[in-house]
Amino acid sequence: MDIVGALGRDPPDHESLPRWVAPLPKRLENVAFRFAWVIVAINLVGTAFGFWYYRFQFQTLPTETWIFIPDSPGATLLIALALGAWALGRSSDTLTALAFFGNVKLGLWTPYVLVVFSPQFLANSGPALYAFLLVSHLGMVVQAFVLHRITDFPLRAVAVATAWYTVDLLMDYFVPVTGDVTHTALPYADAEPWFTTTVLQVAAAGAVVLTVIPLFWTLGTRIATLRSRASDAGR
């Protein structure tokens, strides 16, 4: 078995899409697929670290809410599964759509709250862990933008991803089914005043916006893909 066969597969076909839905250079996308198993392994390590990071929240919230607690580790697990399924020749549009939503949403939300609430985050975690969390979550966004090569985001898959992350949003900030809301622990009390509102509302506002953004991107990618295929067929 050659190194490509051991670490990934030859990249899937590259469609000509607008830069705003496919911002990464083709060469970088190709590297990601040739080393898919390396990316899977990195994400699984990140998932394990994330579950460890959330260990205190698991202890304080009811077991039935645990699925809603580890947001970022859940997203890295999803992209590991999506790329692993592709590498095994068993791609799943639904799994890939969930991975895209999760990595874009949580990859941007975490840096957002790290910056907005930076004084106490820095005091609690120190500069090294703070920088690691910031950079690693931005990396989640980058890796999400290779996924258009293995799915055209069919509407059913996008609907499933939208439904899941809407329910997760409600559980995290608005309508807990049992116990308390399940959002990632913040370094200030939820009700503490912040700017013209509260800490919880600032965090929730970012989460709402960042649930809509991946929906827009997935639908935009689908439209751009269908237009590209129609143009190719008409030639």
Secondary structure, DSSP 8 states (H G I E B T S, - for coil): --HHHHH-----------TTT--S-HHHHHHHHHTHHHHHHHHHHHHHHHHHHTHHHHHHS-GGGGGGS-HHHHHHHHHHHHHHHHHTT---HHHHHHHHHHHHHHHHHHHHHHHHTHHHHHHHHHHHHHHHHHHHHHHHHHHHTTGGGT----HHHHHHHHHHHHHHHIIIII--SSSS------SS-TTSEETTEEHHHHHHHHHHHHHHHHHHHHHHHHHHHHHHHHHHHT-
